[in-house]
Amino acid sequence: MADTAASGPGMPQLDVTTFSNQIFWLVVTMVVLYYVMSRVALPRIAAVLADRRGTITSDIAAAEEYKLKAQAAEEAYHKALADARSEANRIVEAAKADMQAKLDVELAKAEAEIAAKASESERRIREIRDGAMDMVSAVSKEAAKDILESFGAKADARSVNAAVAARLKGGAA
Amino acid sequence: MRMRIKGTTDVAGESGFAIKPMDQFEVKALFGGDVSWYTPTNVTLWMALTVLAASALMIYGARGRALVPSRGQSAAEMAYGFVYKMVEDVAGKDAVRFFPYVFTLFMFVLFANLLGLIPFAFTTTSHIAVTAVLAFTVFFSVTVLGFILHGTKFLGLFWVSSAPLALRPILAVIELISYFARPVSHSIRLAGAMMAGHAVVKVFAGFAGALGIFFFAPILAVTAFYALELLVAVIQAYVFTILTCVYLKDALHPSH
């Protein structure tokens, strides 16, 4: 064994004389490393990981809460909007009705005025026409009398008037 | 004593480019003299550096304890989470009380493997003495734990109740042998992987000296192989730890 290690390609791994040294230092190393890891490193990292998990969980819960709040706010906003819209509709309706009423009153007044003016106008037209008719008959009688006289015929005024009146009536009819 | 003799015979080799791939595994006293059980050796140095490196990551790296971790703290938390999940998934929830020990094993093997990849470093985990102590510690503690928790029922691990009755004694023998082979494979796997990789790197590096003008070819090969070794260093740490978890599971839940 010792010879193979000393001559050429021996394996130092099989050199039994170094085993006690290696094992001793390995045991020391493992004990130290175990204490450093289990007492210091691992508890710290476990605490950090737990801390992070807790933070994430609480943050998610907070986010959920904010989301609910946002939804409530949105609902309130929509409700306010609907209220405002119906209020506006109500005001518009009221204004419309008010205007309609005023308009109706004004229209009625205007119609009455128009009717009054129209009847007045009619009356005056009738007066003018009546006046015109009287004038026509008077002029016709005068003219007929003058025509008869110019022919030298003697006609009494009464018969001439009756004939003219009958003629005018016939022409008017 | 023999160490120094070996060193002199190697130097006295014929050409200047003698390839000595196994020299890197020699255990040497740090301050000269013989190697006795308490002598500070390169084993001591590199194991101490392993403890320092692991502590640097897990304590100095994670010193901020911030809610939003820094890079160092992220790495420390990843190592923690990785091993914790492994213990929980493989060995079960009740194995979590052994998590610090499993984590210590993982950290030691991982950093010993990685530090061994530094040029001129000494790889403590390439020695069968070291890995065997680690593996047999796991083996004995797991076996004792199994008997403490389950008494003689722990022997049910070897009695495959799902097999036909006639086959059970034969299976029991096979199970028993495989059980006792566990620490052997557990330790030799790690030491073998580490030793082989480092020896190959050293051999290729020796070629670079011997090939003269074509020195770049072995250097490229060493570069590629180094990347592979980095992978192997991490994977072997993972394998060592997950096997520990598997054995722990058998002790906690011996029924098949």
Interface residues (C-beta under 8 A of the other chain):
Chain A: A2 A5 A6 S7 P9 G10 M11 P12 Q13 L14 D15 T17 T18 F19 S20 N21 Q22 I23 F24 W25 L26 V27 V28 T29 M30 V32 L33 Y34 V36 M37 S38 V40 A41 L42 R44 I45 A46 A47 V48 L49 D51 R52 T55
Chain B: R2 I5 K6 T9 P21 M22 F25 E26 V27 V35 S36 W37 Y38 T39 T41 V43 T44 M47 A48 T50 V51 A54 S55 M58 I59 A62 R65 A66 L67 P69 Q73 A76 E77 Y80 G81 F99 P100 Y101 F103 T104 M107 F108 T124 S126 H127 I128 A129 V130 V133 L134 A191 M195
